[in-house]
Amino acid sequence: MKSRYRFFCLTLTFVLVLCTAGQVSGSAGTDEKKAVSSIVQMIPAAVDMKETDGPGNLYALSAVLMDGDSGRVLYEKEGYTARPNASTTKVMTCILALEKGSGDDYVMVSENAASQPEVKLNLKEGEQYYLEDLLYSLMLKSHNDTAVAIAEHIGGSVEGFAKMMNAKAKEIGCTNTHFVTPNGLDSADAGGIHQTTARDLALIMSYAVKNKAFLHITQTRDYSFSDITGKRQFSVHNANAFLDMTPDAISGKTGFTGNAGYCYVAACENEERKFIISLLGCGWPNNKTYKWKDAMKLLEYGKANFHKETYWQEPEIPAIPVKDGTDESSGKESGKENKENPGKILTETGTGFADVYINGQIQASDSDKKKQILLKEGEKITCHLRIEKNLTAPVKKGQKIGQVTFSLGELVLDNYFVTADRNIVKITYLWCANKVFHDFFH
């Protein structure tokens, strides 16, 4: 027994010396291995082709054509300039009412709502209506009194509802929008004048058309309803003439005020491509048809020049060496050749120790890999892989070790983390002692 104990002590001493030498040797080469800290791959996802021209001259002061699925601006003319946007504001009013209210809510008409200027339904103070019915009045005929009645019901007051509108705009991704009224009438408060940009307005419509109830309301041609008592009867007809100009139109909202001019925002679908068209300052009285001409010109431009493409490209992720570690799950450690997976050993050193390797896993789902975007001829999507060149134990499974970025020019489409596929335990003196004890007595 004593000889066995002496043998155990001698073996433990030898292993501890070996660990010390291995760690010193590993640290000596650290500066050399840090020479490259990351790897970048660039994978083209489209073929170079001749670029096409823009849509030509437009009447609108500001215009945007947007990919309704990705939110990417495909074309813009002063698309980031803030301007009054009239009754296109009611897109936001409607979507907030759908999200925060219920169609069978009773809406009480206040004196403030009843006193709104034309265009109006001529609501009377004290009347009650179903919220759902008022939404058709709001979106088909753009009634200003209806908008205020809805706002007061949902937000408690026009001011309270305006705060909700601005919060929602920021949530959606708007960067230069300020709402004061629910109907879009020219107005201002301490935060500034009521305004948005063609880009922000397109983004709001892109968000709104994801709501099936919103689509159903804005696609309805004619609608009839009454107040709750049934004493007053109403019929409204959809003022969005673009629905009858092209089969591609699926939603839209017109608008006009003295400061805003004619405005229009629409959503169109063609061959699984979704286009959002946004126009601000598109003529003043006697130029009422300019918005239809501009909208059609942008739609045709989008249909002719943009195709839908799945942009996922699987990057090649190199195995990453991990110093001073062991993969206990596979029974492999630094300095021991793994016969089942010999590629996991980097090099043999003078101490008999070497680096183990881990693999990276991209945290992307199957649906992520099926994402599509509208691309113009000649545009390219690049896939950038940034990955650590070396790691030092310990490494935990799921630890972030890199990132994959898909981009189109300066526009970042998606980011996905790359994580370690398993645990790597650090080799310490305690680990060596436990290892020797385990191997000797078992």
LINHUZI-V375825 format. One record per residue. RES is the residue in one small letter. SS is DSSP state (H for helix, E for strand, L for the rest). PSI is psi in whole degrees, -180 to 180 (none if undefined). D_CENTER is the distance of its C-alpha to the mean C-alpha in whole Angstrom. Layout:
# LINHUZI-V375825
res	ss	psi	d_center
RES	SS	PSI	D_CENTER
RES	SS	PSI	D_CENTER
This chain:
# LINHUZI-V375825
res	ss	psi	d_center
m	L	-41	69
k	H	-42	70
s	H	-36	70
r	H	-40	66
y	H	-42	65
r	H	-40	66
f	H	-40	64
f	H	-44	61
c	H	-44	61
l	H	-40	62
t	H	-44	59
l	H	-43	57
t	H	-43	58
f	H	-42	57
v	H	-41	54
l	H	-41	53
v	H	-42	55
l	H	-43	53
c	H	-44	49
t	H	-44	50
a	H	-40	51
g	H	-41	48
q	H	-38	46
v	H	-43	48
s	H	-40	47
g	H	-41	44
s	H	-26	43
a	H	-30	45
g	L	11	43
t	H	-45	40
d	H	-37	40
e	H	-40	40
k	H	-18	37
k	L	2	35
a	L	-37	36
v	L	118	32
s	L	-13	30
s	E	162	27
i	E	136	26
v	L	126	24
q	L	143	24
m	E	116	22
i	L	115	22
p	L	140	22
a	L	11	20
a	L	159	22
v	L	141	25
d	L	128	27
m	L	165	28
k	L	131	29
e	L	154	27
t	L	166	27
d	L	172	28
g	L	-173	26
p	L	-5	27
g	L	-168	30
n	L	139	31
l	L	149	29
y	L	-34	31
a	L	142	28
l	L	-37	28
s	E	138	24
a	E	147	22
v	E	138	18
l	E	122	18
m	E	145	14
d	E	112	12
g	L	-17	11
d	L	-44	9
s	L	-20	7
g	L	7	8
r	L	135	10
v	E	119	13
l	E	-31	16
y	E	145	19
e	E	143	20
k	E	107	23
e	L	43	23
g	L	-14	19
y	L	13	19
t	L	125	22
a	L	133	22
r	E	157	25
p	L	145	26
n	L	10	24
a	H	-141	27
s	H	-2	26
t	H	-17	23
t	H	-31	22
k	H	-14	23
v	H	-46	20
m	H	-41	19
t	H	-44	22
c	H	-46	22
i	H	-35	19
l	H	-41	20
a	H	-39	23
l	H	-36	22
e	H	-32	20
k	H	-17	22
g	L	-176	25
s	L	143	27
g	L	-30	29
d	L	13	32
d	L	142	32
y	E	125	35
v	E	121	34
m	E	132	37
v	L	125	38
s	L	171	39
e	H	-39	41
n	H	-45	38
a	H	-45	36
a	H	-22	40
s	L	6	40
q	L	150	37
p	L	170	38
e	L	151	38
v	L	137	36
k	L	159	37
l	L	-12	38
n	L	49	41
l	L	153	40
k	L	141	43
e	L	135	43
g	L	-13	43
e	L	158	42
q	E	144	39
y	E	157	37
y	E	140	34
l	H	-42	31
e	H	-44	30
d	H	-40	32
l	H	-27	31
l	H	-33	28
y	H	-40	30
s	H	-41	32
l	H	-49	29
m	H	-27	27
l	H	-42	30
k	L	-1	32
s	L	42	30
h	L	127	33
n	H	-36	32
d	H	-35	35
t	H	-43	32
a	H	-43	29
v	H	-40	31
a	H	-43	33
i	H	-45	29
a	H	-44	28
e	H	-33	31
h	H	-44	31
i	H	-42	27
g	H	-2	27
g	L	-30	31
s	L	167	31
v	H	-41	30
e	H	-42	29
g	H	-39	27
f	H	-36	25
a	H	-38	24
k	H	-40	23
m	H	-41	21
m	H	-46	20
n	H	-36	19
a	H	-41	17
k	H	-39	15
a	H	-43	14
k	H	-39	13
e	H	-40	11
i	H	-29	9
g	L	10	9
c	L	141	12
t	L	-13	14
n	L	55	18
t	L	138	19
h	E	115	21
f	L	138	23
v	L	-38	26
t	L	157	27
p	L	-11	26
n	L	-9	28
g	L	6	27
l	L	145	31
d	L	125	31
s	L	171	31
a	E	157	31
d	E	-166	31
a	L	-25	31
g	L	-10	27
g	E	-170	28
i	E	160	28
h	L	115	26
q	E	165	24
t	E	-177	20
t	L	162	19
a	H	-35	19
r	H	-47	15
d	H	-40	14
l	H	-41	16
a	H	-38	14
l	H	-39	11
i	H	-44	13
m	H	-40	15
s	H	-40	12
y	H	-43	11
a	H	-40	15
v	L	-4	15
k	L	-12	13
n	L	118	16
k	H	-38	20
a	H	-39	22
f	H	-46	21
l	H	-44	21
h	H	-45	24
i	H	-49	26
t	H	-13	25
q	H	-11	26
t	L	131	29
r	L	-44	32
d	E	145	35
y	E	138	35
s	E	145	38
f	E	177	38
s	E	172	40
d	L	174	41
i	L	-33	41
t	L	-18	45
g	L	5	45
k	L	-32	47
r	L	129	45
q	E	142	43
f	E	149	40
s	E	133	39
v	E	145	36
h	E	141	35
n	L	123	31
a	L	-1	32
n	L	86	29
a	H	-19	31
f	H	-25	28
l	H	-29	28
d	H	-2	32
m	L	-26	31
t	L	139	29
p	L	-10	28
d	L	-21	25
a	E	131	24
i	E	-13	22
s	E	159	22
g	E	163	22
k	E	129	24
t	E	171	27
g	E	154	28
f	E	134	31
t	E	169	32
g	L	-37	35
n	L	-34	32
a	L	-29	29
g	E	-167	31
y	E	133	30
c	E	156	26
y	E	142	24
v	E	135	21
a	E	158	20
a	E	135	18
c	E	149	20
e	E	135	20
n	E	120	22
e	L	50	22
e	L	11	19
r	E	133	17
k	E	120	16
f	E	136	16
i	E	129	16
i	E	131	19
s	E	127	20
l	E	130	23
l	E	141	25
g	L	45	28
c	L	64	29
g	L	166	33
w	L	-177	35
p	L	144	38
n	L	-1	40
n	L	37	37
k	L	-25	35
t	L	-5	34
y	H	-39	32
k	H	-35	29
w	H	-38	30
k	H	-45	31
d	H	-42	28
a	H	-44	25
m	H	-39	27
k	H	-42	27
l	H	-40	24
l	H	-47	23
e	H	-37	26
y	H	-45	25
g	H	-44	21
k	H	-36	23
a	H	-23	26
n	H	-6	23
f	E	132	20
h	E	156	20
k	E	136	17
e	E	137	17
t	E	125	16
y	L	1	15
w	L	132	16
q	L	130	19
e	L	109	21
p	L	150	22
e	L	114	25
i	L	118	25
p	L	152	29
a	L	142	31
i	E	125	31
p	E	141	34
v	E	119	35
k	E	150	38
d	L	39	40
g	E	171	39
t	E	143	40
d	E	92	38
e	L	-23	40
s	L	-26	38
s	L	-1	40
g	L	19	43
k	E	139	42
e	E	170	43
s	L	133	43
g	L	-4	46
k	L	121	47
e	L	130	46
n	L	105	44
k	H	-29	46
e	H	-26	43
n	H	69	40
p	H	-21	42
g	H	-7	39
k	H	-9	38
i	L	128	41
l	L	-67	40
t	L	160	44
e	L	136	47
t	L	177	48
g	L	-23	52
t	L	-8	51
g	L	3	50
f	L	150	47
a	L	172	43
d	L	142	40
v	E	164	38
y	E	151	34
i	E	160	31
n	L	153	28
g	E	145	25
q	E	129	22
i	E	128	19
q	L	73	16
a	L	136	15
s	L	172	15
d	L	-38	17
s	L	-34	14
d	H	-39	12
k	H	-6	15
k	H	4	15
k	L	143	12
q	E	161	13
i	E	153	12
l	E	128	15
l	E	142	17
k	E	156	20
e	L	132	24
g	L	-11	24
e	L	149	20
k	L	143	20
i	L	133	17
t	E	147	18
c	E	115	18
h	E	123	19
l	E	119	20
r	E	120	21
i	E	145	24
e	E	137	27
k	L	-39	30
n	E	152	32
l	E	158	32
t	E	134	35
a	L	150	35
p	L	154	34
v	E	132	31
k	L	144	29
k	L	132	28
g	L	-5	24
q	L	136	24
k	E	124	22
i	E	0	23
g	E	-174	21
q	E	141	17
v	E	129	16
t	E	128	14
f	E	130	13
s	E	156	13
l	E	101	15
g	L	-126	17
e	L	-5	16
l	E	119	12
v	E	122	10
l	E	-47	8
d	E	150	8
n	E	136	11
y	E	133	13
f	E	147	16
v	E	128	19
t	E	158	22
a	E	141	26
d	L	-10	27
r	L	174	30
n	L	141	32
i	E	119	35
v	E	141	37
k	E	135	39
i	L	114	43
t	L	175	45
y	H	-41	48
l	H	-40	48
w	H	-41	46
c	H	-45	49
a	H	-46	52
n	H	-38	50
k	H	-46	50
v	H	-43	53
f	H	-45	54
h	H	-47	52
d	H	-36	54
f	H	-44	57
f	H	-7	58
h	L	none	56
